[in-house]
Each structure stands twice: as C-alpha cells, then as structure tokens.
Amino acid sequence: RQPERVAVVTLAMAAGPPPPLEPSPLPTFAEEGFGEKFLRKTRENPLVPLGCLCTVSVLAYGLICFKKGNTRRSQLMMRARVLAQGFTFAALLGGMVATAIKSRQ
C-alpha cells in the first residue's frame, strides 16, 4: 500500500510548476574588511576582546610557569584562565542579548 502513496505524491509533485533553475540572489551588503568589522564589533562589545586578551595572557604566563617548574603558580594560572574564559563567554552572551533587545526596539 505504501508504494501507491509514494506514486500519488510523485504525480502531484510532477503536476505543479517546475522549480526555478536559478537560485534566488542573496542580499548584498556593503563590503566590510576584517579590520573594519573587528573595530565595529569591538566598539559594540569591548568586553569580549578584553576577555580574550586576558585569557591568552593568563594562559601564556601559566605555560611559562609550568615550563620553569613552578607547578603551584601554573595551577593557579590555569584556574585563573578558566575564570577569564567564563568572563569572556558571559560578555559574549551579554552582547548577544543586548543586540537582540536592541533589534526588537
């Protein structure tokens, strides 16, 4: 019985107009380079790049301490890195929420 249903659906689809051969054109936006986009996004939410910079700095210092054999300081820096990543993520989410609220108004 199922093959009959498939045949009916196929005949109904064949009876309609054919799909367009060319896809609809995508909307065009003004060209924005990487630097311009980075500056615009940084102005919109300055806490995200600050959090990224802090995360990378703490990670680098923790790895240096690990290489020198200072395991206590290295562990402390890895915990601080997790906090910095959490701050960055919270800033990213906060910026997304603010943008969503701003676009609704």
ZICOR-V211467 format. One record per backbone hydrogen bond with DSSP energy under -0.5 kcal/mol. NH is the residue of the N-H (numbers start at 1). CO is the residue of the C=O. If there is no record, write none. Layout:
nh = [NH NH]
co = [CO CO]
//
This chain:
nh = [4 5 6 7 8 9 10 11 12 13 14 15 16 16 37 38 39 40 41 42 43 44 45 48 49 50 51 52 53 54 55 56 57 58 59 60 61 62 63 64 65 66 67 68 69 69 70 71 74 75 76 77 78 79 80 81 82 83 84 85 86 87 88 89 90 91 92 93 94 95 96 97 98 99 100 101 102 103 104 105]
co = [1 1 2 3 4 5 6 7 8 9 10 11 12 13 33 34 35 36 37 38 39 40 41 45 45 46 47 48 49 50 51 52 53 54 55 56 57 58 59 60 61 62 63 64 65 66 65 69 70 71 72 73 74 75 76 77 78 79 80 81 82 83 84 85 86 87 88 89 90 91 92 93 94 95 96 97 98 99 100 101]
//
